[in-house]
Amino acid sequence: MRTPFDTRPVAIARERTIMTHNHTSKTLPSIDRLKEEARLLRKTLAGSGTDIAHSTALEHVAKLHGFRDWNTLAAKAGNRPPELAIALGDTVSGTYLGQEILGSVIALRQKNGSYRQVTIQLDTPVDVVTFEGFSNFRSRITATVDPFGVSPSKTGNGQPHLKLN
């Protein structure tokens, strides 16, 4: 007789390698992605004759990611915005040093962990100086951004240098 938290489905999932996320990663998937993993687990197990409830699948996904239960994983993952997908040639918008920007991604490079360095050719140059007696227009910017399109570098007022929409 199996208990609701039997480890057999987890072992089956590992054997079939249906989960693509490494539970030792520092960056967790979004809540939506975690729920999708639970649906995939249920579907795969149902195909082999083992039916489990969605709540049980969520508990197994939590264990696959190294957490005690679903509530702990959900709290850790939080309700974050979805990760921003950026590719060469994409048109992006957002703010740079407090100025609205629109431009094209002309370079993209993976950095440490989940950070990327992005270079954007702006459609219209922006003045990045706030002093009225002086201007400095930029038509191209390069910055490091996290998976959500926000740079870890901050201005003096605590705002990120670059924030992509």
PLY file of the C-alpha trace (Angstrom):
ply
format ascii 1.0
element vertex 165
property float x
property float y
property float z
element edge 164
property int vertex1
property int vertex2
end_header
0.00 0.00 0.00
1.36 3.40 -0.97
1.16 6.52 1.15
0.20 9.88 -0.43
3.88 10.87 -0.41
5.33 7.65 -1.73
8.73 8.23 -3.33
8.08 5.79 -6.18
6.68 8.47 -8.56
9.70 10.68 -7.81
12.03 7.80 -8.64
10.13 7.11 -11.85
10.34 10.77 -12.84
14.09 10.79 -12.23
14.57 7.59 -14.21
12.66 8.94 -17.17
14.31 12.35 -16.82
11.08 14.15 -17.56
12.05 17.05 -15.35
14.42 19.46 -17.01
15.22 21.71 -14.05
18.13 20.87 -11.78
16.93 21.12 -8.16
20.35 22.31 -7.01
20.11 25.48 -9.11
20.00 28.76 -7.19
17.32 30.21 -9.50
13.99 28.45 -9.18
11.45 28.32 -12.00
8.32 30.45 -11.74
5.22 29.10 -9.98
3.59 28.56 -13.38
6.57 26.49 -14.58
6.53 24.42 -11.37
2.82 23.69 -11.83
3.53 22.70 -15.43
6.14 20.24 -14.13
3.46 18.75 -11.84
1.05 18.36 -14.77
3.80 16.70 -16.81
4.57 14.33 -13.92
0.89 13.34 -13.62
0.61 12.76 -17.36
3.77 10.64 -17.47
2.76 8.53 -14.47
-0.76 8.08 -15.83
0.80 6.72 -19.02
2.48 4.00 -16.96
-0.71 3.16 -15.04
-0.11 5.25 -11.88
-2.72 7.95 -11.25
-1.96 10.64 -8.69
-3.80 13.78 -7.64
-2.49 17.17 -8.74
-1.71 18.08 -5.13
0.37 14.91 -4.81
2.22 15.80 -8.03
2.97 19.26 -6.58
4.44 17.62 -3.47
6.65 15.40 -5.65
7.83 18.40 -7.69
8.81 20.09 -4.43
10.86 17.05 -3.43
12.51 16.96 -6.88
13.63 20.55 -6.31
14.98 19.69 -2.87
12.18 21.11 -0.72
10.23 19.52 2.12
6.79 20.23 0.60
4.92 22.28 -2.00
4.15 25.17 0.35
7.84 25.63 1.15
8.79 25.54 -2.53
5.99 27.92 -3.52
7.03 30.39 -0.82
10.66 30.21 -1.93
9.83 30.58 -5.64
7.37 33.40 -4.94
5.04 34.99 -7.43
7.71 36.47 -9.64
7.17 37.85 -13.08
8.06 35.46 -15.89
11.64 35.53 -17.10
12.32 37.89 -19.98
13.28 36.17 -23.22
15.79 38.28 -25.15
17.35 37.36 -28.50
19.58 39.08 -31.01
17.58 41.44 -33.22
14.69 41.77 -30.75
13.14 45.19 -30.28
13.13 46.03 -26.58
11.74 48.87 -24.49
12.23 49.97 -20.92
14.13 52.58 -18.93
17.83 53.42 -18.80
19.00 55.78 -16.05
15.40 56.95 -15.67
14.88 57.64 -19.40
12.39 55.73 -21.57
14.17 53.74 -24.28
13.33 51.76 -27.39
15.91 49.92 -29.44
17.27 46.71 -30.95
19.41 44.06 -29.27
22.69 43.96 -31.23
24.79 41.83 -28.85
24.00 39.31 -26.14
26.44 37.38 -23.99
25.97 34.94 -21.09
27.66 36.05 -17.87
28.01 34.42 -14.46
25.02 32.35 -13.42
21.79 33.52 -15.00
22.98 37.05 -15.81
23.45 38.26 -19.39
25.21 41.23 -20.91
23.01 42.97 -23.46
23.93 45.72 -25.94
21.07 47.80 -27.30
21.20 50.19 -30.26
18.65 52.87 -29.36
16.18 54.17 -31.96
16.50 57.65 -30.46
19.54 58.72 -28.38
18.75 59.52 -24.73
20.30 62.20 -22.53
21.69 60.40 -19.49
22.69 63.56 -17.59
20.14 65.19 -15.30
22.03 68.50 -14.93
20.42 71.23 -17.07
23.70 72.85 -18.11
25.18 69.71 -19.64
24.03 66.86 -21.87
25.41 63.46 -22.77
23.43 61.56 -25.37
23.80 57.82 -25.74
22.71 55.91 -28.81
24.08 52.53 -27.67
24.04 51.02 -24.20
25.58 47.88 -22.75
24.45 46.53 -19.39
24.23 43.33 -17.36
20.68 42.13 -16.65
19.14 39.35 -14.59
16.62 36.83 -16.02
13.86 39.42 -15.55
15.62 42.14 -17.58
16.70 44.24 -14.59
20.29 45.32 -14.03
21.81 44.70 -10.59
23.59 48.08 -10.78
21.60 50.89 -9.20
21.58 54.67 -9.50
22.03 56.95 -6.50
18.27 56.89 -5.84
18.19 53.07 -5.81
16.67 52.56 -9.26
18.22 49.94 -11.58
20.39 51.38 -14.38
18.46 49.36 -16.96
15.01 47.82 -16.72
13.61 46.10 -19.80
9.87 45.56 -20.35
0 1
1 2
2 3
3 4
4 5
5 6
6 7
7 8
8 9
9 10
10 11
11 12
12 13
13 14
14 15
15 16
16 17
17 18
18 19
19 20
20 21
21 22
22 23
23 24
24 25
25 26
26 27
27 28
28 29
29 30
30 31
31 32
32 33
33 34
34 35
35 36
36 37
37 38
38 39
39 40
40 41
41 42
42 43
43 44
44 45
45 46
46 47
47 48
48 49
49 50
50 51
51 52
52 53
53 54
54 55
55 56
56 57
57 58
58 59
59 60
60 61
61 62
62 63
63 64
64 65
65 66
66 67
67 68
68 69
69 70
70 71
71 72
72 73
73 74
74 75
75 76
76 77
77 78
78 79
79 80
80 81
81 82
82 83
83 84
84 85
85 86
86 87
87 88
88 89
89 90
90 91
91 92
92 93
93 94
94 95
95 96
96 97
97 98
98 99
99 100
100 101
101 102
102 103
103 104
104 105
105 106
106 107
107 108
108 109
109 110
110 111
111 112
112 113
113 114
114 115
115 116
116 117
117 118
118 119
119 120
120 121
121 122
122 123
123 124
124 125
125 126
126 127
127 128
128 129
129 130
130 131
131 132
132 133
133 134
134 135
135 136
136 137
137 138
138 139
139 140
140 141
141 142
142 143
143 144
144 145
145 146
146 147
147 148
148 149
149 150
150 151
151 152
152 153
153 154
154 155
155 156
156 157
157 158
158 159
159 160
160 161
161 162
162 163
163 164
